[in-house]
């Protein structure tokens, strides 16, 4: 009689290569999904920070508007906190000169923004400067009493923007 055939105990080279190719494609697809998810989370966090900035600026704008002109004009307040929060949040330290008197504090502390009010005899601008999306670059937001609309993020330094005095004393570059 003939010789009995032995059963194959292992995989062929082709089978191993196919399994490795499938595993590699699955790994690439998984990494792309993780990267997309991380970008979406970062985008949502930046959007939430911008919305909080807008809420705080609108509240500050409403406070200044409701106080009206004092001594023939609107007062200038700030900037506060003194350090611009470039890389990390900064605590809202009390006393906050000017801001305590009008009853304003940001909705979250530590804050990512430096707030200021530039007043004049005819109007005012409330503004904030900080890194709301945490990409290392500064974003500038403002609401002017002449328009009353929230603007931002605007380019910083403000080459195309003409706020009252964004590079003057107090805005630390």
Order of alpha helices (4+ residues) and beta strands (2+ residues): alpha-beta-alpha-beta-beta-beta-beta
